[in-house]
Amino acid sequence: MKRVLGLWGEQVELNEAIIERMKELTAERNMTIHQVIQKGGLNQATISELMNGRTKHSKVSTIQKFCNGLNISISYFFNSDLFSE
């Protein structure tokens, strides 16, 4: 994924990569997003806003809770070609 330099363009692309990674990891584990957020203690509205693009600034705490629901580390979450330059 090529990133556009600059604060605003970079955040939009990063958010898209985070959404894609969430979908990828849930599919690999044959889980739904709903199952992961329940296990991780996330609010449905928070994930809905993220997945639908209404939130452009993903919080680290949200990603960490998502990772907790999958029983993975946050470093594993970001260990993907989606986040390489």
C-alpha angles and dihedrals in degrees: 000000000000114000126217111229115237133072101267100039092046094053094051092053093044091053091052090051091050092052092048092049091050090053092045095051095046091050092049089056096042090241133130124235087246092057091050095049091048091052092044096046096242127154114248091223092055093054093042091055091048096047093046093050096246090120115056097177113066113200119228088229090058092051090046092053089048089052090049089055089055095040092238133124122253088240089058089051091056094040093099138107086243088076099041120102 
